[in-house]
Amino acid sequence: MGELIYGATGVPFTAATLAAAGFLVLAAVDIRTGLIHGKAVVILGALVVGALGHDGVSAPQVITAALAAAAAFGFYLTGWFAGGFGGGDVKAAPLLALPFGASSLALGLGVVLVALGAHLLLTYTLRPHRDEALPHAPAMAIAATLGAAALLAGTG
């Protein structure tokens, strides 16, 4: 059971790096258009899942990845119902947690928390007196990049 919480033996380097690069692209599009397109999320998701297979993740790693992705989806879906997130954010959230959750459940959920914190920081720094929210994909890109850096540094 400890392996489910603290991480398994394999490290999903390729999947994490690919997710970080993909979120940088999604962020650029989200800044320009205000949308995270579903087709782009599906394509990036297929690439990340393929990369997880390339990284040789184990069955326990697949379980922790799925748990992290499901938790991220549930949290963002709840936020969508409350009016805090858009549909693209909800679709992208599991993809944010998935590759990092394959390393450890803590890292998978931690990356999601970093995305939320980065979004709050950016919103209150860049738009402190506006009701209009900033696009959320840039915060997800920041979190994915930090998560990949942590994983590559061996602290994930």
Helices and strands as residue ranges (DSSP letters): H 2-6, H 13-33, H 38-55, H 59-81, H 87-101, H 105-126, H 137-153
